[in-house]
Amino acid sequence: MTQFLRLRTLLPCLCLAAAQLASAQAQAPVTAVGAWARASVQGQRSSGAFMTLTASEPLTLVGASTPVAGLAEVHEMKMEGDVMRMRPAQALELPANKPVQLSPGGYHLMLQELKVPLKPGTTIPITLAFRTARGEQRQLALQVPVSVMAPKDVGAATMHGMHKP
């Protein structure tokens, strides 16, 4: 009987923990189109990943991860005077229903400390991490194709009507 009472006490706690874990890893209300990662060569330590993100509610892109790189960060490139500078961005706001482009020369995902070369014709897993307006964490898992340059169909799908943040 005491085992039954312990189980009866423990079960609600386990259910609550499972619900919190599921909530923390819930799918983000965002779509990614035109995703691709730039191919690398042997010895190259970094590369970039690009896509257009459209959120159905306001979200903030707060990070990324991938098993092919030791570090994946959101970066921003911008002109400062006559010099192009690149630096990590702590967060990138995604307004509701407005496409935000991650592209070469702007905001993008920087994949650093590559563990293997990124070969054209393969795909790599990338998980994007978001924060909702209520502070909840959301994720979006992607399989991103690797290519030397942006796929031809990306231009029409991502360039038309683009809004940069």
C-alpha positions in Angstrom: 0.0 0.0 0.0 2.8 2.4 0.7 4.2 1.9 -2.8 0.8 2.9 -4.2 0.8 6.1 -2.1 4.3 6.9 -3.3 3.3 6.3 -6.9 0.2 8.4 -6.4 2.3 11.3 -5.0 5.1 10.9 -7.6 2.9 10.6 -10.7 1.5 14.2 -10.6 5.1 15.5 -10.2 6.3 13.5 -13.2 3.4 14.7 -15.3 4.1 18.3 -14.4 7.8 17.9 -15.3 6.9 16.2 -18.6 4.5 19.0 -19.5 7.1 21.7 -18.7 9.7 19.9 -20.8 7.3 19.6 -23.7 6.4 23.3 -23.4 10.1 24.3 -23.4 10.7 22.3 -26.6 7.4 23.2 -28.4 7.5 23.9 -32.1 7.9 27.6 -32.9 5.1 29.2 -34.9 7.4 30.1 -37.8 8.1 28.9 -41.3 11.5 28.8 -43.0 11.8 29.0 -46.8 14.7 28.9 -49.1 17.1 27.5 -46.4 20.6 26.6 -47.5 24.1 26.5 -46.1 27.2 27.5 -48.0 29.5 24.6 -48.8 33.0 24.6 -47.3 36.3 23.0 -48.2 38.7 20.9 -46.1 40.2 23.0 -43.3 37.7 25.8 -43.5 36.5 26.6 -40.0 33.3 28.5 -40.7 30.4 28.9 -43.1 27.0 30.5 -43.2 23.4 29.4 -43.4 20.6 31.5 -44.9 16.8 31.4 -45.2 13.7 33.5 -44.9 11.7 33.3 -41.6 8.1 34.2 -41.3 6.5 34.0 -37.8 2.7 33.9 -37.3 3.1 35.8 -34.0 5.9 38.1 -32.8 9.0 36.1 -32.0 12.6 36.7 -31.3 15.3 34.5 -32.8 17.7 34.0 -29.9 20.0 31.2 -31.1 20.8 28.2 -33.2 22.6 24.9 -32.9 23.9 22.2 -35.1 26.0 19.1 -34.6 28.2 20.0 -37.5 29.6 23.1 -35.8 31.0 23.9 -32.4 29.2 27.2 -32.4 26.2 28.5 -34.3 25.2 32.1 -33.9 23.0 34.8 -35.4 25.3 37.3 -37.0 24.8 40.7 -38.6 26.9 42.2 -41.4 26.6 45.9 -42.0 28.5 48.8 -43.4 30.2 51.2 -40.9 31.6 54.0 -43.0 33.5 52.2 -45.8 34.1 49.0 -43.9 31.8 45.9 -43.8 31.7 44.6 -40.2 30.3 41.3 -39.0 29.4 40.7 -35.4 27.1 38.4 -33.3 23.5 39.6 -32.8 22.1 38.8 -29.4 18.6 38.5 -30.9 16.7 39.1 -34.1 13.1 40.3 -33.9 10.6 38.6 -36.2 7.4 40.7 -36.5 4.2 38.7 -37.0 3.5 37.8 -40.7 6.5 39.8 -42.1 9.3 37.8 -43.8 12.8 38.4 -42.3 15.6 37.4 -44.6 18.8 35.8 -43.3 21.2 36.3 -46.3 24.8 36.8 -47.2 25.7 40.4 -46.4 23.0 40.9 -43.8 21.7 38.9 -40.9 22.7 35.2 -41.2 23.6 32.1 -39.2 27.3 31.8 -38.7 28.5 28.2 -38.3 31.9 28.3 -36.6 34.4 25.6 -35.6 33.1 23.3 -38.3 33.6 19.6 -37.3 33.4 18.4 -40.9 33.4 20.1 -44.3 29.9 21.0 -45.6 29.6 19.2 -48.9 27.3 20.3 -51.7 24.3 18.0 -52.2 24.1 17.0 -48.5 21.9 18.3 -45.8 22.7 19.4 -42.2 20.4 19.7 -39.2 20.0 23.1 -37.7 17.8 23.9 -34.8 16.6 27.5 -34.3 15.7 28.8 -30.8 13.0 31.4 -30.4 11.5 33.4 -27.5 7.8 34.3 -27.7 6.4 37.7 -26.4 5.4 35.8 -23.2 9.0 34.7 -22.7 8.3 31.0 -23.7 11.1 29.1 -25.5 10.3 27.6 -28.9 12.4 25.6 -31.4 12.3 24.9 -35.1 14.3 21.9 -36.3 15.4 22.1 -40.0 17.2 19.9 -42.5 19.2 22.5 -44.5 20.6 21.7 -47.9 24.3 22.5 -48.5 25.3 24.2 -51.8 28.0 26.4 -53.3 25.5 29.2 -53.9 21.9 30.0 -53.2 19.5 27.5 -55.0 17.9 29.1 -58.1 14.4 28.8 -56.7 15.4 30.8 -53.5 15.4 34.1 -55.4 11.7 34.2 -56.3 10.5 32.6 -53.0 12.5 34.9 -50.7 13.3 38.1 -52.4 9.9 39.3 -53.5 8.4 41.6 -50.9 11.3 41.1 -48.4 11.4 43.2 -45.3 14.6 43.5 -43.4 14.3 44.2 -39.7 
